[in-house]
């Protein structure tokens, strides 16, 4: 018969057979979702892993590139020091060599100053060596850079070092110790210092017949001859002779300890020497007025720069077109400070637009002049007049007041070019500047019978490292000459690995802080 309870339970489950169907259907749905999620995961994970791999590779590439950059930068720094130090290394051959040997023996212990690899010169032959020992240069490529390999005798000098200033056809290649497992090779090439300023149609080498030397005169210095308090306007000093003239319209500045003082005049013997401060000149430029004791040092806040031009008179009459100078960043020309001057011929009123002067011979046909602090632009001239004058800050000026030529100022290589132009003026008519008291003067000689000097003032006080000057003439045979104590060199530094390279370069002005630029 069976148990009626079990039969009822069976019937109950029989009536609820949908329960079993639901469980079976759920199994189907789960399988479907598992397959969907697996497919989606496959679509996402693959690219994600690829992205991670790419990111890691990019990170490694960036790191490697930065290592190359720093390695190349080390080459720039090394070359900059060599340029500023006018580097050279010298040895001598230890034994004769033929034209085909690739190991060159030199004096023992003399290779220490030579780079780890690079170019040397033996007579007219240039040779690239790939390595060195204490007494040998190894892996030599003879007849390098278009020269001819040839035999050399024992004792012949072996040199490496900087190319000649201004010889744009020359260069020097060398290498430094590997950095970050990268081989670093450097090239130093001279750049014509007047590139972008003058034409090179007649060459890029200076002329021995016409010598230009720029120099900074000693900074004017004196001492107080009495105590002063913080509101004194008469500054008693031992001497005012070396200090620039000044006026209300064209003041100058001195320093006593930490205080700057703007002065507008000075007295000289037989009166007691003194500098006269402007009414509001104490504590100039926010330095704060203070008392100072007898004997404290007094220095000018301007420096005077000389452009000395010496001519040997070898080609007869010489006419000058231009005298120029380049100032490094941070230095400024002081208006009205040049010694290219004339004088007012009669009183000048603030409404005059024609200015009568003694002579305009040293002035360009149109340009800018300074009169006691007033800057005036003129449009034309006659032998004794400046015409069509523009005077935005017009003032009256007395007969005889100094009129100075202002240079044309333009930006160049991060600094400022000053250029005084002339109308083919005879060399002898340029200013002749006598030296300061106590200094030796120019003594004419058979070799150099003539010297003329253009001077101007700079601010702030300090040594303007890298400043250079030049002059141009109307002759093709000696058209240009410049101060050869300065030179510009292009430095290229390359860091290499098996299949890639990074190059970095900079232009370095000798005796001037190097300025870098670079890129891939």
C-alpha positions, 0 to 999 in steps of 0.5 A, a space after each residue: 500500500 505504501 506510506 500515504 505521507 510519502 505518496 503525498 510528498 511525491 505528489 506535492 513534488 510532482 505538482 511542483 516540477 517547475 522547481 526542477 525546471 528552474 534549477 536546470 534553466 539556471 545552469 544554462 544561464 550561468 554557463 552563458 554568463 561565464 562565457 560572456 565574462 570570459 570573452 570580455 576579460 579576454 578582450 580587456 586583459 590582452 590590451 591592458 597587458 600590452 599597455 603595461 608592456 608598452 609603458 614599461 618599454 617607454 619608461 626604459 626608453 625615456 630613462 635611456 634617453 635621459 642618460 644619453 642627454 646627461 652624458 652628452 651634457 657632460 661633453 658640453 661642460 668639458 668642452 666649455 672648460 677647455 674653451 675658457 682655459 684655451 686648452 692644449 696638450 703637447 708631447 713629442 714623438 719617441 722615434 721615427 714613424 712612417 706614413 702607415 703606422 697606426 700606433 704612435 709612440 710619444 714621450 713616456 708619461 706625456 699623454 695624461 693631458 690628452 683626451 681618451 681619444 681625439 685628433 692630434 696634429 703632427 706637422 701638417 698631418 692630422 691624425 685621429 687616435 682611438 685610445 691611449 696608453 702612458 706612452 702611446 696613441 693607438 688605433 690611429 687613422 692617418 691623414 685624417 680630415 683631408 690631410 696627407 699621411 706622411 713620415 715624421 722624425 723622432 722629436 717632432 711635436 705632437 699637439 692637440 687642442 683648441 682651433 684658432 680663434 676666427 678660423 672657421 675652416 678649422 675644428 677639433 674632435 675628441 672624446 671623454 670617458 664613457 658616461 652611463 655606458 655611453 660613448 661621448 664625442 665632442 667637436 669644437 668649431 670656431 664661429 666668426 665673432 662678427 657673424 650677423 653683424 658684418 659681411 664676410 665678403 672679404 674674409 673672416 680673419 682680422 688684419 694685422 695692419 689695424 689692431 682693435 683692443 677693448 679694455 675696461 679701465 680701472 674702476 674709479 675709487 677714492 675715500 671719504 675725507 670726513 664723516 658724513 651723516 645720512 642726510 649730507 649732500 656734500 660728500 668730501 673725498 680725496 679726489 674726484 678726478 677719475 669720476 664721471 662728470 654729472 649734472 641734474 639732467 645726467 646724474 651718476 652713482 657712487 657706492 659707500 659701503 651698502 649705500 648707493 648715492 646719486 650725485 649731480 656734480 663734483 668739485 675739484 682743486 683748488 676747491 676741496 674735492 667733493 661729490 654733490 648728491 642730488 636732493 633725493 640722491 641718498 639711499 638711491 635705488 632703495 639702498 637706504 641712507 646711512 652715516 659713514 666714517 672718515 676713510 670709507 671707500 667710495 667707488 663709482 657704479 659705472 665703468 669706462 670701456 675703451 676701444 683702442 684702434 691702432 693703425 700702422 699706416 701701411 696702406 695710406 689714408 684710412 677711412 672709418 665707417 663704424 666702431 662697434 661693441 657687444 655687451 653681454 647680458 646684464 650690462 647697459 650703455 649709459 646715455 651721454 657717456 661716449 667721447 664722440 662729441 661736439 659742443 653747442 654753438 649758442 644757447 639752446 631753448 626747449 622749443 628749438 628743433 634746429 640745434 647749432 653746434 661747433 661741428 657735426 663731422 663725427 656724427 651720422 647723417 641722422 641719428 640720436 644725440 644726448 645733451 646733458 641728459 636729454 635724448 634727441 633724435 635728429 633727421 638730418 644735418 649740415 656741417 654745423 647743425 642738427 635739423 628736424 629734431 624730436 625732443 620729447 623731454 625738451 629743456 634749455 641748455 647753455 652755450 658750450 654744453 657737450 653734445 654726444 653721439 648715441 650709438 645705435 643699439 640692437 639685440 644680438 646673441 642675448 646681449 646688446 650691440 652698440 654701433 657708432 656709424 661715421 660718414 667715411 671719417 678719416 682715421 686721424 679724426 677719431 677721438 684720441 683719449 689720454 690715459 688716466 693719471 699714473 698710467 702709461 700713454 701711447 707712444 707712436 712708433 714706426 710700426 704703429 704711428 697712430 692710435 685713436 680711442 672711443 670710450 663709453 660708460 657701462 652699468 652696473 659695476 663689474 667685469 663684463 666678461 665676453 665683451 668685444 669690439 670691432 671697427 669697419 673701414 671703406 677698404 676691401 684690403 683691411 675692411 674689418 678688424 676686431 678684438 681677437 682676445 674674444 672668440 665664439 665656438 660652437 660645441 657639439 657633444 654626441 652620446 652614442 649607443 649601438 643604434 641610437 644617438 643624442 646630440 647636444 650643442 652650445 655656442 660658447 663665447 670665450 671669457 663669458 659664461 657659456 650659454 647652452 641650447 640643445 635638442 634631439 
